Amino acid sequence: MSKSIADDLSKTLRQLTSGWKREKRHADRNDRVSYHSLARMRIGRERPIIRDIAFSVMEQGYNQASDNGKYYANARQIMYQARPLMLKKEPSLSLDGKFGVYFTQTILKDYLEWEQPDGWKVVWDARGHLIEPHKGKSIGLGGIDVEQYIREWTAGGFDECPEAGFIEEQIATHGPVNRFGAVLFIEKEGFTEILKDAGIEKRFDIAVMSTKGLPVKAGCDLVREFERRGVATYVVHDFDFAGFKIVRTWRKGTRLAEGSNVVELGLRLEDIEGLDSEPVEYNQRKDPREYLRECGATDEECEFLVERAIRGGWIGRRVELNAMTSSQLIAWLERKLEEHGVKKVIPTNATLVSAYRRATYLQELKQQIEDWKDDYKNGHRPKGLRARVEKLLKKNPETSWDEAIWTCACEDFDDESEP
């Protein structure tokens, strides 16, 4: 064999095995080769030209979107910065239509998983919400919203002498501690008002979460953090292929987030008796029952959901949560939560004592304020008030008139308080 032929063969082998070599290094770091990476190598990389060019400009696009890592960058911001860079490299590319979704949901995630860039702060748009019980605080299931929400978690303020302007019966908690002991995830966002009207979240001290479609990274991160704090997440879904897939996603996680041991409430086969079903068609050649079994569906459930094959696909039946009336849904949900032991939150004795001291102090403070009201109504009218305000505003033009009034009142109060 001539040296030139040997060199050509060696070069070809290096090119063919370079992907496996990179994956081996990647697997050594993570102790596994990801499904997506294996798929790329086995069946070929989807849209290779678009992906390769996107990878080549990704770092520049991220740096432009994030001001070189100074700020968080939304996935679509990165796309808008990368797209013109890609077109500059290859003007013939077609990057319209569904390119935005393809970039943010596939190419960018591939890049983060493959290259693992250090310190990148990438977030995706919120795809749902979590609502705390009693306080009614709503948190979007987006990367920044979830990170900030977790950072703000506290057990609540139990200062025995809080400021007068914060006279509230409830403790100012942030997060699950001393507020809720469980989370209810429901597949559809439209049920939130029904649950609120029925008082589910208050009677069970349970936060309500919902998303659009499959769980996303931010939601998985939040549920994972709840699990670390001993807060269980209960999942309610339609009795269909997508519902089982949702439960599996919560448990397995997404490409960039870990899964959690969520508790599935249903719908399962035993929950749909008497409910109307509807036909469904699976536009796939592979038997859907294989994946359903991976998701934990029983043989009986698989036979209900997938009845038989048709040309080019499969047909079966499904049952939506919407098949239940509101009263049926509430009764079913209450029974499920009670069966799993979801109860009201009662903190430790030390917390109860601190809260009681706070409550008695605020009761006395409220009474003092009532007594002061008469003095306020009959308070004196200071002389030369306008001139004092004008003088303060001239001295500090950035001050508003009501801030000036506050300054005048503070000065007068201090003068009266001096012995």
N, C-alpha and C positions, 0 to 999 in steps of 0.2 A: 504493500500500500504506500502510495506516495505521501510525502510529508504534507502537501497541500490538502489532500483528501482527508488525512487524519486530523489536520487542524480544523477543517470544515465540520467533520463529525463531532469533534470535541466542543466546538462552538455551539453546534446545534443541541447537543446534550445539556450543556450549561444553561441554554435558554429554556429548554423544556423542564429542567429540574429546578430552576431558580425559584419558582413559586413554591414548590414543596420545601425547599431549603428555608425560605422566609417563614413559611408556616411552622416548620420545625422549631425555629428560634422563638416564634410567637407562642407555640405550645409549651416550650420549656419555661417561659415566664408565667403562663397561666395554667399549666398542667392539663391543657386540653386544646384540641383544635375545634374551632367553632363550626357549627352547622353551615353557616353562610360561606365560610372560607372553603370548606370541603366542596360545597355545591359549585362554587366558582371554578375550582380546579377540575372537577369531574365533568361538568357539562359546559364549561366555557363561561367566560365573563360576559354578562349582559351588557349590551351597548358598549363594547370595548373602547371605541374611540372617544365617546362622550365621557366615560368614566376616567380614562387615562388622562385626558386633558383637564378634567375637573380636579383630579388628584394633584396634577402639576401646579395648579394655581390656588389650591385650597388654603395653604398657609398665608399667601398674600391676601386672599379674600377675607380670611378670618382677621388678620392684623388690621386691615382697613376697616372692617366692621366694628372691631373692638378697641380701636385706637391702641394697637399693639398689646392687647391683653389688659388694658386699663379698666375696661368695662365688660360686662356681660354682652354677648352677642346672640341675638335671636337667629334661629336657623335660616329664616327667610332673609334676614339682613345679609348673612354670609352669601346666600344664593345671589342676591342682587349685586353684590360686589364681585362675585366670581364669574357671573355670566358674561359681562363685557370682556373680562380677561380671557375667557375661553374663546369668545368670538374673535378676539384679536389674534389668538393663536391659530384658529381654524375658522375663517369666515363662512365656510360652507355649512357649518353646523346648524341644525334646526332646533332651536331652544325655546319654542313657544308651546302653547297648549298645556300639556301635563308635565312640562319639564320641572316646574317649581316643586310639585309634589314628589317627583322622582328624585330631585336633588336633595330635598330636606329629609325625606323619609328613607331613602336608600343610599345614595352616593355619600352623603355626609356621615351617616351612621357607619357605612362601610369604612370610610376613612378613619373615623375615631376608633373603631374596633381594630382596624388593621395597623394603623400607624401609632396609636396611643400617644398623641401629642401631649407633652407635659404642661399642665396648668391651664389648658383651654377651658374657658367658661362659656359653654354653649347651652342655650335654653330653647325650648319649643313652646309654641302658643298653648295656653290653657285649653284643655279638652274636657273640662268638667268642673265640679265644685264640691267642696266639703262644707257643711253647715254645722256649727257647734250648737248643742242644745242649750236652752235657756238664754244664752247671750245672743244667739242668732247671728254670730259672726260668720261670714262667708269667705272661703279661701279658694281661689282659683287653682286648678291642678296644672299649673305651669311651673317650670323649673325655678324661676326667681321667687314666685309666690310661695311655693312649698319650702324652699330654703329659708326664706325670711320668717315664715310661720314657725318652723321648727326652732329657729334661733330665739324666738320670742317666748317660747314655752316657759311658764313659771307656775308656781303653786298658788299664786294669788297674794295680794297685799294684806297683811294682818297687823299693820301699824295701829297701836292702841289710840293714837291721836292723829288721824288723817286730816287733811285739809277740809275746811267747811264746804268747799265747792264740790266735794266728792261724796256727798251723803247719798249712798245707794244701799239698798238692802243686800244685793248680791256682792260677793267678793269678785274683784277684778282679776279673774283667772285668764290665762292664755295657754291654750293647749289642753290635753286630757287630764292633767293632775288636778284632783279635787273638783273636776267638772263632769267628765264622762269616762265610763269604763269600757266602752265598746263602740265599734263603728259599723254602721249598716251601709253596705254598698248595694245600690239597686241599679240594674242595667240601664234604665231609661231615666232621663231627667224630668219627665213630665209628672212623676209621682210625688215630687217634693211637697207640693201644696196639699195633696191628699194626706200625706203623713203628718204634716204640720197641723192641719185642721183636726186630725184625730188625736193629736198630742202624743204621738208615738215617741218622738225624741225626748220629750220632757218626762213622760211616765217611765221610760226605761233609761233615762240619762244616756242616750246613745246619739252619736254624731251621724249625720246622714251624708253619704257620698254618692255621686253619680257621674258618669262620663258619657261622652259621645263615642260609641264604638268600643274597640278593645282598650284595655288599660294601657296607659302610656308610662314612660319612665318616671315622670314626676309623681304619678299616683303610686307606682310600685315603691318608690323611695319613701313616700309618706307612710304607706301601710307597713313597710319594713321597719320604720322607726317606731310606729305604734306597737308593733310586735315586740321590739326591744324593751319598750316601757310596760309590757304586760297588758296591752290593750288589744283585744281580739277584733278581727274584721269578719263580718258575716255577709255572705254574698247571696243576692237574690237575682235570678235571671229567667229569661224565657226558656221553655222546654224545647230547645232546638239546637242545631249544630253550632250556631254562634254562641249560644248560652254556655254550652260545655267548653267551647274554646276560650271564653272569657275566664271561666274558673281555672282552666289550665294555665292561662297567661298569668293570672295572679300568683299561682303557685310556682311556676317556672321562672317568671320574670320576663322582661323584655331583653333586647340585645344589649342594652347598656345599664340594666338594673337587675338586682336580685329579686327572687320571688319570696313569698311568705306563706306560712301555714294558715291560709284563710279557711273559714268554716263555711261550707256550702249549705244554705237553707233550702234551696230549690229554685225553680220548679224541677221535680223529678217525677217519674212515672206515677208514684203513689199520690202526687199532689194534683193531678189533672183530671181526676174522675168527675164527670159531669160538666166539664168545660168543653167548649167548641174547639175543634181542631181545624186546621186549614191545610190544603195541599202545598207542597213545596217541591221545587225541582233543583237538583244539584247538577250544575253544568261542569261536570268533571268525569273523566273516564275511570279514575280510581274509585274503588268502593269506599264511600264516606264512613262506613262502619269501622274501618280500620282505625281511622283517627278518633272516632267517637270512643272506641274502647281504650285508646291511649289516654283519653280525657276522663276515664272512669265510668263510662256508660255501661250498663248491664246489657246482656244479650237481648232481654225483653225490650229495653229502651231502644236499642239499635234497630230491632225489627219494627218498632212503631215509627221511628224517625226515618228509616230508609226501607221502603217496601219492596222495590224491585228496580231492575235496570231497564232503561229505555235506550233508544238509539242515541249515542253521544252523551249519555249521562244517567242519572238516577232520579227517582221520584219517591216521595214519602209524605209525612205529615209533621206538623209542628203545633205547639200551643203557646200563645203569648200570655204574658201577665195581664194584658188588657182584656183577655177573655173573662177575667174575674170582675165583678162589680166592685165598687169601692168598699162596700161593707164586707164582701167576701175577702178582699185583699187584706183589709185591716184585721179581720178575725183570724185569717190564716197566719199573718205575720206575728200577731200577738202570741198565738199558740206556739209558733216556732221559737220565738225569743224566750218564752217561758220554759220550753223544753230544754233550751240550752243554758238556762240559769242566768240570763241577763237581768241584772237588778239595778236598783237605784244606787247612786254613789253616796257613801257616808265615810268621811275622812277619819283619820286617827283621832284619839281623844285629845291629844295636844292641839291639833288643828281646830277641833270643835271649841275648846276652851278659848283659844285666841280669837276665833270668830265671835264667840259670845261677848268677850270683852269689847271687841270692836263695835258690836251691835248696841251694847248698853251705853257706850260712849256717844255713839251717833244719836241715840234716843235723847240723851241729855242735851246734846248740841242742837238738835232740832227744836227742843223746847226753848232753849236760850234764844234761838233765832226768832221764834214766835214772839217772845217777850221784847225783842229788840225792834220788832216791826213798828210798834207805836212810836218809839223814839225816831225811827227813820221817817215816818210820815210827818211828824211834827218837827223835823230837823230845821236848824237855822239856815238862813240864806246868807252866805258869806258876801261881804262887801268887796267891790273891785275885782270880781271873779273874771270878767271879760278881759280886763287889763292884764291880769296875771297870765291868762291863757295866751294872749297876744305876745306877751313878753317871752314866754316859754317857746312858742312857735318861731319867733324871730331868732331866738338863740339856737334852737334845734329844728331847722326847717323839715327834716325828715320825720318829725314827730306828728302824729295825728292829734286832732283836737281832743278826742276822748282819752288818749294817753296823757295829754296835758292835764285834763281834769283829774285823772287818777293821781298824778304827781302832786297836784294841789291838795287833794284830800289826804294823801300820805303825809305831806308836810304839816297840815293842820292837826292830824291825828297825833303825830310825834310831839308837836308843841303842847297839846292838851295832856299827853301822857307824862311829860316831864314833871318832876316834883317841884 
